[in-house]
Amino acid sequence: SRTPIGMVDGKEYLDRYTFDQYQPYDDESLEKAVKESYRQIFGNFHLMESERPKDLEMKLRNGDLTIQNFIRALTKSDFYKKHFYNLVNQPRAIELNFKHLLGRPPTDHSEVIKEIERIHVYGFDIHIDFLIDSKEYWEAFGSDTIPYMRSWNSPFGLRTSSFNNSAYLTRSFATSDNALHKRITKEDSSGGKSLLLKSLVKGKFENLKC
């Protein structure tokens, strides 16, 4: 048996098996995969047609890239770095990377610090590789599943606080992560600053204002 891929809870963990994964190659499935990948990785921030990486889409369509490596390339792209790394501080960038790639917020302040140190020593691309090549990513999504916010249902292995922090980090389904750091949906947040840093440092969740 192998560790099952996807969301699991304690009751079914030992009874779930992943024997193989198949990637659909029909146009409709691939177009949906591309669309949902952009929605997840770019935080609901809409790309113009001219900004879409057609070369990556073509490689995915030809079977030269798995979904996992398509996600990797999107997160290392100039477009992603411009909007979710260069325009924000590092704690904000890291909480966005955890949200976009692992489908959850950082668990605590120490997790943020470790990734800041990793970026400082090895660079942003190695930090992205560390998340995508992690055991957590593989067990949650495998090579052919698009990452998604998996902390809403308290899956096996995540803290209860992840639900509250996910609500604070996500705010609403239609909100763009790019909009959040420009103070469009949260008036008391300075542009580019982390939304969770204070809560993670104190180890105490702040009340969510609706």
Backbone hydrogen bonds, N-H to C=O, Kabsch-Sander energy under -0.5 kcal/mol:
donor,donor_aa,acceptor,acceptor_aa,energy
6,G,139,E,-2.7
12,E,9,D,-0.7
13,Y,9,D,-1.3
15,D,12,E,-1.2
16,R,12,E,-0.8
16,R,13,Y,-0.7
19,F,17,Y,-0.6
30,L,26,D,-2.2
31,E,27,D,-2.5
32,K,28,E,-1.9
33,A,29,S,-2.4
34,V,30,L,-2.5
35,K,31,E,-2.3
36,E,32,K,-2.6
37,S,33,A,-2.0
38,Y,34,V,-2.2
39,R,35,K,-2.0
40,Q,36,E,-2.3
41,I,37,S,-2.8
42,F,38,Y,-2.0
43,G,40,Q,-0.9
44,N,39,R,-2.4
45,F,42,F,-1.5
46,H,44,N,-0.7
51,E,48,M,-1.5
52,R,48,M,-0.7
52,R,49,E,-0.9
54,K,52,R,-1.7
56,L,53,P,-0.6
57,E,53,P,-2.0
58,M,54,K,-2.4
59,K,55,D,-1.9
60,L,56,L,-2.3
61,R,57,E,-2.5
62,N,58,M,-2.3
63,G,60,L,-0.9
64,D,59,K,-2.4
65,L,59,K,-1.1
67,I,143,S,-0.6
68,Q,143,S,-2.2
70,F,66,T,-2.1
71,I,67,I,-2.7
72,R,68,Q,-1.9
73,A,69,N,-2.1
74,L,70,F,-2.1
75,T,71,I,-2.2
76,K,72,R,-1.4
77,S,74,L,-1.0
81,K,77,S,-2.4
82,K,78,D,-2.4
83,H,79,F,-1.8
84,F,80,Y,-3.0
85,Y,81,K,-1.2
86,N,81,K,-3.4
87,L,82,K,-0.6
88,V,85,Y,-0.7
89,N,192,G,-3.0
93,A,89,N,-2.3
94,I,90,Q,-2.6
95,E,91,P,-2.2
96,L,92,R,-1.9
97,N,93,A,-2.3
98,F,94,I,-2.5
99,K,95,E,-1.9
100,H,96,L,-3.1
101,L,97,N,-2.7
102,L,97,N,-0.6
102,L,98,F,-1.7
103,G,98,F,-0.8
103,G,99,K,-0.6
104,R,98,F,-1.3
109,H,200,L,-0.8
112,V,108,D,-1.1
113,I,109,H,-2.3
114,K,110,S,-2.3
115,E,111,E,-1.4
116,I,112,V,-2.1
117,E,113,I,-2.4
118,R,114,K,-2.0
119,I,115,E,-2.3
120,H,116,I,-2.2
121,V,117,E,-2.3
122,Y,118,R,-3.1
123,G,118,R,-0.8
123,G,119,I,-1.3
127,H,123,G,-1.5
128,I,124,F,-2.1
129,D,125,D,-2.3
130,F,126,I,-2.4
131,L,127,H,-1.6
132,I,128,I,-2.6
133,D,129,D,-2.8
134,S,131,L,-0.9
138,W,134,S,-2.1
139,E,135,K,-2.7
140,A,136,E,-2.0
141,F,137,Y,-3.1
142,G,137,Y,-1.0
142,G,138,W,-0.8
145,T,141,F,-0.9
150,R,103,G,-1.7
150,R,148,Y,-0.9
151,S,103,G,-0.8
154,S,151,S,-0.6
156,F,8,V,-3.6
158,L,155,P,-1.8
162,S,159,R,-1.2
163,F,160,T,-1.4
164,N,160,T,-0.7
165,N,161,S,-2.7
166,S,162,S,-2.0
167,A,163,F,-2.0
168,Y,164,N,-2.0
169,L,165,N,-2.3
170,T,166,S,-2.7
171,R,167,A,-2.1
172,S,170,T,-2.9
175,T,172,S,-0.9
177,D,43,G,-2.7
180,L,176,S,-1.7
181,H,177,D,-1.1
182,K,179,A,-1.5
183,R,180,L,-1.5
184,I,179,A,-1.7
189,S,186,K,-1.7
190,S,188,D,-0.5
192,G,181,H,-0.8
193,K,190,S,-1.8
200,L,196,L,-2.8
201,V,197,L,-2.6
202,K,198,K,-2.1
203,G,199,S,-1.6
204,K,199,S,-1.3
209,K,207,N,-0.5
210,C,208,L,-0.6
